[in-house]
Amino acid sequence: MSTQKSTSAAQQMYGDIAPKLADMTDDLLFGDIWARPGLSHRDRSLITVTALTAQYRIEQLPFHVGKALDNGVTSDELVELITHVTLYSGWPAGVSAIMIAKRVFQERGLLAG
């Protein structure tokens, strides 16, 4: 039996140059914060996509749009979320977020083209 844990997305993306940051992402962010009982993963995904859109953190959005879909948020709900937060966060942030969401939806076969 192997004692090595599977390689996480954080380990794959930046674990080679920032192993401690990758460990913190795995253990603190996803292992602790995302595991707390106060909110469902679905709710945490809605909050995270909203915050990333509002703060124009487009580098993180593809992962979290996909995670939201995995956590039961529908593509229609994500479009509505982004549309709503655009009026509060700014047009460029909203348009960038919707284009990222569109790409993730296409990659997952949720949209034609």
C-alpha positions in Angstrom: 0.0 0.0 0.0 1.4 3.4 -1.0 1.6 6.2 1.6 2.1 8.8 -1.1 -1.0 11.0 -1.6 -2.3 11.8 -5.1 -0.9 14.9 -6.8 -3.2 17.8 -6.4 -3.8 20.6 -8.9 -1.8 22.9 -6.7 1.1 20.4 -6.6 1.0 20.1 -10.4 0.8 23.9 -11.0 3.4 25.3 -8.6 4.5 22.6 -6.2 7.8 22.3 -7.9 8.8 25.9 -7.2 6.6 26.6 -4.1 6.0 23.4 -2.3 4.9 25.0 0.9 2.3 27.2 -0.9 1.0 24.0 -2.6 0.9 22.2 0.8 -1.0 25.1 2.3 -3.4 25.2 -0.6 -4.1 21.5 -0.1 -4.1 21.3 3.7 -5.4 24.7 4.8 -7.6 26.0 2.0 -9.1 22.8 0.6 -8.4 20.5 3.6 -9.7 22.9 6.3 -11.6 25.9 5.0 -13.5 24.1 2.2 -14.2 21.2 4.6 -15.9 23.2 7.3 -19.5 22.3 8.0 -21.1 25.8 8.0 -21.5 25.9 4.2 -22.0 23.4 1.4 -19.3 23.0 -1.3 -21.9 24.3 -3.7 -22.4 27.5 -1.6 -18.6 27.9 -1.2 -18.3 27.7 -5.0 -20.9 30.4 -5.5 -19.1 32.6 -3.1 -15.7 31.9 -4.6 -16.7 32.6 -8.2 -18.4 35.8 -7.1 -15.3 37.0 -5.2 -12.9 36.1 -8.0 -15.1 37.9 -10.5 -15.5 41.0 -8.4 -11.8 41.2 -7.7 -10.9 40.5 -11.4 -8.9 37.4 -10.4 -9.2 35.8 -13.8 -6.3 33.4 -13.4 -8.2 31.5 -10.8 -11.6 31.5 -12.4 -11.3 28.6 -14.9 -10.5 26.2 -12.0 -13.3 27.5 -9.8 -15.9 27.7 -12.5 -15.2 24.0 -13.1 -15.2 23.3 -9.4 -18.6 25.0 -9.1 -20.0 22.8 -11.9 -18.6 19.8 -10.1 -20.2 21.0 -6.9 -23.7 21.2 -8.5 -23.9 24.8 -9.6 -25.5 24.9 -13.0 -24.1 26.8 -16.0 -27.3 28.9 -16.0 -26.7 29.8 -12.3 -23.1 30.7 -13.1 -24.1 33.0 -16.0 -26.7 34.7 -13.7 -24.1 35.1 -10.9 -21.6 36.7 -13.3 -24.3 38.9 -14.8 -25.4 40.1 -11.4 -21.9 40.7 -10.0 -20.8 42.6 -13.1 -23.0 45.6 -12.1 -21.1 45.7 -8.8 -17.6 44.8 -9.9 -17.3 46.5 -13.3 -17.9 45.6 -16.9 -14.4 44.4 -17.8 -14.4 42.0 -14.8 -17.8 40.6 -15.7 -17.1 40.2 -19.4 -13.8 38.5 -18.7 -15.5 36.2 -16.3 -18.3 35.3 -18.7 -15.8 34.5 -21.5 -13.9 32.2 -19.1 -17.1 30.5 -18.0 -18.0 30.1 -21.7 -14.7 28.4 -22.4 -15.1 26.1 -19.4 -18.7 25.2 -20.5 -17.5 24.5 -24.0 -14.6 22.3 -22.7 -17.2 20.3 -20.7 -19.6 19.9 -23.6 -22.2 22.2 -22.0 -22.2 24.5 -25.1 -21.8 23.8 -28.8 -18.7 25.0 -30.5 
